[in-house]
Amino acid sequence: QVVPVESGGGLVQPGGSLRLSCVVSGASLDIYDVDWYRQAPGKPRDLVASITTRGTTDYQIDDVKSRFRISRDNAKNTAYLQMNSLKPEDTAVYYCFVRRLFRGVRDEHWGEGTQVTVSS
């Protein structure tokens, strides 16, 4: 069973930084693309950033493009989301999502999320 587990969330002051980690067990991460999503209370879950198996990155939210960085270390079976210059509006539960298409079948797995709170 493939299980992503997020960590690294917490309470941080505006302007601070956090690095989220997503450790995947049950499979080798190098066959999966990885997404980071976030969901604030009362709002839909939004895609924040993606990284392909080849390391190509994309950021879906304009406001984070200059502040967040997604990366992966396949040797550690871990993906990361480095978040800098955090703002109160970044407050959300952050989720890791790993996915691939294998023989025409979607193979997708969500983590349970890690809370990020940006507040003074």
N, C-alpha and C positions, 0 to 999 in steps of 0.2 A: 504493500500500500504506500502510495506516494503522499507524504505529509510535509507541507511547508510550515515552518514555525517562525513567526516574526518575534523580534525583540528590539530593544533599544529606545522604545518610546519613553515618555515621561513628561514632567513639567519643566518648562524652560521659559526664561524671560524673553520678551521681544528683542530681536537682534541676535539671539543665541543660535546655537547649532545642535543638531542631533544627527547621529548616524543610525539608521535602521538596518537591521540584518534579517535575512530570510534564509534559514538553513533548511535544506530539503533532505528528507530521509526517504528511503525506500526506492530510490532511483538515482541515476546519475544526472546531475543538473544540466550537463552539457547538451542534452538532447531536447531541452525545453527552452522556449522563449519565456521571458519573465516580465510581468507587469506589476507595477505598484498602483493601487487604487487608494482612494480615501473617501470617507463618508462622515460628514458632519451631522449633528443631530437635526432631524427633520428634513434632511436633504438626500438626494440620490447618491449612489456610489459613483464616483467619478474616476476615470483613468487619469493618472498623474504622469507616469513615465513607463517606457518600455525598453527592453533590450533583447535583441535577437540572440540566437545561438552563436552568431558570428561577431557579436559585440556592437552591432548597429543600434544606436539609441534614438529615441524620439520622446518628445515631451508634449503632452496634450494640452497643458494649461499654460497660457502665455506668461502668467505671473510667476511661474516657478522656473522658467527656462534659464534665467540667469542666476538662480539661487540653489537649485537642486541638481544633484548629479546621480544618475543610476549607473551601477557597475556590477560586475560579477567576477567571482573567483571560482572557476569550475573545480579546481583542485581541492577547494574547501567545501564544495557543494553549497555555496552561499552567494546570494545576491545582496546588494546594498542599495540604500538610498541615503545619500549625504544631503542633509538639508541645512542650509546656511541662511543667515539674515531672516530668521523666522518671524512671522507676523501672527497676530491673534487669529486672523482668518485662515491660518494653516491648521488650526485646531480641528482634529478629526481622529477617527480610528483609521489607521493605515493598514491595508491588506496586501499581502503578496499573492500573486496568481501565476501559476506556471501552466504552460499550455504547449501542446504540439498536435499535429495532425499525423496520425499513424495509420497508414493503409486506409485513408479515407474516414477514419474514426477520430473524433475529438478526444483527446486525453488531457483533461484539465483538472486543476486542483487548487482550492483556496486554502489560505491560512486562516487562523481565527482572529487575526488583527492585533495591533498594538496601539494603545492610546497615546496621542500626542496632544499636549495642552500647552498653548503659548499664552502666557499671562504674567502680568507684573504683580 
